Structures are given as C-alpha cells and as structure tokens.
Amino acid sequence: MRRDLVMCGDSTFGALLAAIAMVAVTGSAQANDISRLTDFGTSEIPRQEAFITQVGDSNYARVDQAATPGNTGHYAEITQTGAANEATATQTGNLNRAKIIQDGYANVATTSQDGLRNSIDIAQSGSLNRLTGMQVGNDNSIVATQTSGAQATLSEIGNNNTIISTQSLTNLNVSVRITGNGMTVNIQ
C-alpha cells in the first residue's frame, strides 16, 4: 500500500502547495519511492498526475482524468486531514489543474473541469462545508475558501472567467454561474 504525504512550508490557501512528496514505506514499498514534486505553474505536464494525502478516519478522495490524445495531461491534488471529508476531481480536456485542501470534519468538495488550462483551488476548514465547482471552456479560474458550514455552487461556462469566493460565516450559501467570456466575480 502506498501513501503520498505532502509537506509544504506555507499552510495558507493562497500559496501554492509545493514541493516535496514523501512516500510512507509500508507493505512492499521500497525506500526509493521518495520523489520530488514541482509547482504546477504554467509549464506543461507530460502526463496525468494525481496526488492524494489523507490523515484521519473515513476520508474519501477520487480523481478521474482524461486528456485529449496527443496532448499533455492534468494535475490534481487532494489533501485531507480530519475525518469524514469527501473530495472528487473530474478532468477532461488538457492541462486542467484542481487542488482541494480539506481540514476538519464532513467537508465535501466536487470539481468538474472540461477544456484547456482551467484551474480550481479549494480550501475548506472547520466542519460541514459543501462546494461544487464546474468549469467548461478555457483559461477559467476558481479560488474558494470556506470555513464552518459554508455552501457554494460555482460554475464557469466560457473562457477567461474568474470566481473568487471567501466564505467565513456559518451557513452562508452562495451560487454563482458565469456564462460568457472575460468576467470576474469576487465574493467576500
């Protein structure tokens, strides 16, 4: 059984998770399973990459990736601490990036990306947060932070759209749907 443990110097959501993945050596894993990760940045990834880190009980994470033949792949990273958290990232198209960080209890994040160079960054802390993020098109961005019981449905259909959502109040529900190109929505 292999588990990737991600360590980073800055735990704030705005910073990119960086750097080093260490593999816990269990079962038949070998010591040479330690590998280095790099920031996604703007460089192309030569294949599909998914990293899942889980600490706690009853956490669930799933990544589904499908790139268009002849092109480079996707990047997905899910980090869960606490218990009973759920995260799903589905990616089709090329060069899409999804990053979900969950710290707490019973948080749920579901992302779906179809297109080129879309990016979703979700940070959930506390308990009972729910977020669904959907992107169809190219060069769209969603950055969402939730603490303590927030709910959000965020959708981008088109190109070059941005949604920034910060939910820090309990039971705050937000639903945003952008259809078009070059739009920005900032929710505080």
N, C-alpha and C positions, 0 to 999 in steps of 0.2 A: 504494500500500500504506500503511495507517495502523496505527500502533502507539501505544497509550496508555502513557505512563510515569507511574507513581505515585510521588510523593515524600512522605515523612512525617517528622515530627520525632522520633518515638519508635519505635524498632525493636522494642521488646518486644512479645510477643504479647498481653499483657493490655490494651494500649492499642488503641483503635480506629485503624485506618488513617484518615488524614484526607485530606483537604484538597485538594491541587491535582493535577490531571492535566495533563500537558503532552504534546502530540502531537508526535512526531518528524515533521518535514516531509520526506517522501520522495515520489518519483513526482509525481503530480498534486495532492498535498495542498496546501492553502493555509495561509498564516500565521494566518488567522482560525479555524483548527481548535482553538485552545487554549481549553479550557473549565475551569470550576471544579466540583469535586465537593464534596458535603457529607457529613457523617457520616450513617449510616442512622438512628440514634436511634430515636425512636418515631413519627416523622412518617410519613405515608403517601407512597409513591412513586407518581406519576401514571402510570407506565408500567414496563415491564420494563427493568431496567438490568443490564448486564454489563460488567465491566472486566477485561481480561486484560493482564498485563505479563509479558514473557518476556525474560530476559537469559541467554545461554548457548546451548549446542547441543542439538538434538534434544529439546526440551521439548514436551509435548503438553498442551493445555488445551481443554476443551469445556464449554459451558454450554447446557442445554436448559431453557426456561422456558415455562410455560403458565398463565396466570391465568384464573380463572373470569370469564366475561363480565360486564361491569357493575361490576367491582371494580378495585382498584388492583393493581399488579404486584409483582414480586420484585426482589431485589438480589443479585447475585453478583459476587464479586471474587476473582480468582486472580492471585497474584504468584509468579513462578518465577525463581530465579537458580540458576546451576549448570548441570547437564546431565542429560539423560535423565529428567527429572521428568515425572509424569503427574498430571493433576487433571481430575475430571469433577464437575460440579454439575448435578443434575436437580431442577427445582422445579415442582410443580403446586399448585393452591390459590391462596392470596393472601398477600401481604406476608411471604413467607419470605425469609430472609437467609442467604447462605452466603459465607464468607470463608476462603480457603485460601492460606497462605503457605508456600512451599517454598524452602529454601536448602540446596543440597547436590547429591547425586548419587543418581539412581534412586529417588527417593521417589514413592510412589503414594498419592493420596487420592481417594476416591469418595464423593460425598454424594448423598442422595436425600431430598427433603422433599415431603410431601403433607399439606396442611392450611393452617392460618392462623397467622401470626406465629411460625413456628419459626425458630430461629437455630442455625447451626453455625459455629464458629470453630476452624480447624485451623492449627497452626504446626508444620512439620516442618523440622528441620535435621540436618545430617550426611548419612548415606547409608543406603539400603535400608529406610526406614520405610514401613509399609503401614497405611492406615487406611480403614475403611469406616464411614460414619455414615449412619444411616437414621432418619427421623422420620415418624410417621404420627399425626396429631392436631393439637392446637392448643397454642400457647404453650410448646413444648418448647425446651430449650436444651442444646447440647453444646459444651463448650470442651475442646479436646485439644491437648496439646503433646507432641511426640515428638522424641527425639534418638538418633541412631545405632542403627539396626536394630530399632526397636520395631515391634510389630504390634498392632493393635486393631480389634475389630469392636464398634461401639456402636450400640444400637438403642433407640428410644423409641416405644412404641405407647400412646397415651392423651393426656392433657392435663396441662400444668403440671409436666412432669418435667424434671430437670436431671442431666446427667452431666458431671463434671469429671475429666479424665484427664491426669495428668502422667507421662510415661514417659521416664526419663532413663538407664536401664540398657540395655545392649546385649542383644538377643534377649529382651526382655521381651514376652510375649504376653498380651493382655487381651481378654476377651469379656464384654460386659455387655448384657443385654436387659431393659429395663423394660417391663412390661405393666401398665397401671393409671394412676392419676392422683395428682399431687402428691408424687412420690417424688424423692429426691436420692441420687446415688451419687458419692462423691469418691474417686478412686484416685490415690495418691501413689507 
